[in-house]
Structures are given as C-alpha cells and as structure tokens.
Amino acid sequence: MSDWMKAAVYRGIDDVRCEELAVPAIGDGEVLVRIDTCGVCGTDLKKIHTGSHSAPRVFGHEMAGTIAAVGKDVRGFAVGERVMAFHHIPCGECFYCRKQTFAQCETYKKVGTTAGFAPAGGGFAQYIRVMDWIVAKGLIKVPDDIPFEQAAFIEPVNTCFKAIKLLGLEPDDTVLVIGQGSIGVILAALAKRTGATVLTSDLYPERHAIAALYGLDRPIDARGDVVGAAKAATDGRGADVALVAVGSDALIGMAMEAVRPGGRVMLFASTQHGAATFDPAAVCMDEKTLMGSYSASVAIQQEGIDLVFDGYRDGTLDLTKLISHRFVLEECKAAIELASNPKPDSMKIVLKP
C-alpha cells in the first residue's frame, strides 16, 4: 500500500480539488478503510457552498469499503473485511441519549472518521481513519453478497427510517412525500412499507419513473396543484402526513396546507437556519403539528442495516437503482456541480475513490 492517496479536498467556499494526501495514520483501537463508494449528501453540499466549516477538510460520510489495516487492541475486525462506517456515534449515557435524541449528544456531534485535517467524514478519499469509538459501535461488516454501492446507503437509510419511525404511521394513513430525489424515494418507500397510502410529488417525470421501481404508484406533478391533489386523494381532508424532502422553505407552507386538521408535517431536509414562515393558527386552531427529524439513530441501527441487506436480497429495496452517476475523485468538481444542480435524470451521485 502506498503512503499517499487521492482525496477531494475542500479548500474554501465552492472550492473542492483533487489532491494527493498522506494516507492517515491510525492509532490503538482504530481501523484504516479503503473506500470503494461514497455518496454525495446534501449536507456535504451545504458545507461546501456556505463555508460553515473551516478549510481544509475532506467531506463525505455515506461510505463503504475494505479494511486495509487494524490498530492495536482492535477486536472483531481483520484486514480484508468489507465494512461501512457511521461517522457519528453517541455516548449512550448523557441526558439526550437517555431521551433517545441522539443527534443532540455532544459525543455524537464529534466526527469519528477522517481522511486527514479536521475530521469531516473523509469518504471523498481513497482511505479513511476510523476512530476507536466508531470501531466499537459504528463499524459494520458488509456480507459478500451485498455490493458496496448498496452498503453505502446504510447511513442515509437510517436517517430516513428514523423519521418514519417517529411518525408512527398506520395503514389507513395517507402520506405525501414532497420531492423524489434519492432521499425522497427512500422516505416514500419506507412509508409504503408501513401499509400507508403514499403520494409522491416531484417536478420531473423521470424521477417518478425511478420511484415507480419501488412500488410508488401515486405520482403528483409538482408543476400543478399539489395541495389539491392531496385533498382529492383523501375525500377533501388533506394528507395525514406530509414529508418535506426538499430543502426549500417555500414548501413548508404548502405542506401545511396539504395536510388535514390534526395532520403532521415532517421537515427532513431543512438543515439551514432561515426565516421560514407558517400560519400559527394552523398549528393552534387546526391542530396541525410541525416537526423535524435529523441524522441517524443508534436505537434502530440494526433494524436499518437489516432493511438495506434484506431489501437488496429480495429486490424490494435495491438502492443501487437510485445511483444515476458515478465519478472518480479526479472528477470531484463535476460530481459536486451535478449534485448541486440536479437534472431530470440525476438521482444519487457517488464518488468511486
């Protein structure tokens, strides 16, 4: 193994470059992983475009690959094993962990995987260092029959599954999922598994065609009257739940209109602070609930892993079908450009270090 590797390095706002870095050194209890696949997530794009994190960094956290080296005292893992790594794992003991609000735990907020520089995931590189607390609770073995491209979805599926679990959907519920990018499709597919009726809204017929591969057969053209379509599907009441899978504040008001009195709106992609407005009387008098879900949950970690592995094996959740474009590290600028400016035929963008 060479002492050097390629990485897509964040150097400042809208500035990511393919560079050569030293392969990260590992310490006791740590593991070095050779990355095969890393998805480009909306949170990566937010950091790149807003400068919310200091430079230099190597982002990327939806990743899977092969163990290249193990540190002293590592138990249960060996060189050559196929794995994926969560980049956040909570302490399990603090107030927020006791309340199962894991994303608010201070240990969870620390990033435990890096390709160098300040830890930021590191999946946009050929190798990552996985720190000891991640090895202990967040390094997951991937069976030989599961492609790395499927395993790279374990973390995003967990985040989506967390939102669906929080909603406690019932078979007589009607759910509107706004946005059918890769995350919207996963949210909708998981909602449908509860038995609920799922309506999907998007601007692009091409995305509805991908959604149909997952049994999502109630498409709504987002260029039309989404609120009216949701009410028409529910005897005029409105959906029981609306999931907003697009980071657009303007869609929050529409989602509130689309749900019935007593209904719920789940914000999933609203990760930037702003000044979004909504009608407070809709919350008070109409008893509508506005809620959110962010990041992963260790409480459902194994259940989410089983969904990804079993869903690939039985064909019900083959997430590799969501991958529309694959880029090597030298093409990182093109990958980020496409992910930031999606086209009708672009879904999940992945880097193949």
PEFEN-V646180 format. One record per helix or strand of 2 or more residues. SS is the DSSP state (H for helix, E for strand). FROM is the first residue (numbers start at 1). TO is the last residue. If there is no record, write none. Layout:
{{SS/FROM/TO} {SS/FROM/TO}}
This chain:
{{E/4/12} {E/15/22} {E/31/39} {H/42/50} {E/62/70} {E/82/85} {H/95/98} {H/102/104} {H/106/109} {E/113/114} {E/127/130} {H/132/137} {E/139/141} {H/148/151} {H/154/167} {E/174/178} {H/182/192} {E/197/202} {H/205/212} {E/219/221} {H/226/232} {E/239/244} {H/250/258} {E/259/267} {H/280/284} {E/289/292} {H/298/314} {H/319/322} {E/323/327} {H/329/340} {E/348/351}}
